[in-house]
Amino acid sequence: MRPSTQASYEERILRAQFYLQNRLDDGVGLEELADVACLSPFHFHRIFRGMTGETVGACIRRLRLQRAATQLRTSGRPVTDVAFDAGYESLEGFSRAFSGHFGAPPSQWRETHATFPRSGESPEVHVVRRQATPALFVRHVGPYDAIGTAFSRLFQWAGRQGLLARPFEAAAMPYDDPEVTAPERIRADALLLFPNQPASTVPPPTGDVQFAVLS
């Protein structure tokens, strides 16, 4: 495969992954994701599986189960509620799927992995609200402590565009709980934020650099 073709496929699949990530509970199907990637459903299915190692359906099930495991680990929500949020119509079906993925039924798994307060104490939470902010980012897949490589690619690209001469903020946006997600599946974005600047002043991204407006 030519490097240009490989890069094009990677960008298309990444675009579809972002779309799916933001609509995990919306019943997104193969054809819809193929449209996002501008590929035929057959071609998209083949490329997606070849690049990610799993089908779209398997990816959706895995992400929902991982989210469910994080909810079980960090909150006292009833298992039934967690099961419904994960898209399962019965507790039995959820328990079978959860056991198959994590090796133990949900209630048993929670007993050995729970971290939420049990003494009535609540953790301190700070919520910060900010205006819509243009951002450039590079997706990192792997352990969080290896995200430096994504930041290096992002800063190199931004430096060539002259963006580092203007005010910016650097940040990392994690998406997965490393306690429930395999290291090779962990996702995070290395971000450059440009607060109080119009989105139109940010150059169009190329390669694996992506653009978004965060709010």
ABEGO torsion letter per residue (X at the ends): XBAAAAAAAAAAAAAAAAAAAAAAAAGBBAAAAAAAAGBBAAAAAAAAAAAAGBBAAAAAAAAAAAAAAAAAAABABBAAAAAAAAGBABAAAAAAAAAAAAGBBAAAAAAAABABBAAGBBBBBBBBBBBBBBBBBBBBBEBAAAAAAAAAAAAAAAAAAGAAABBBBBBBBBABBAAABBAAABBBBBBBBBBGBBAAABBBBBEABBBBBBX
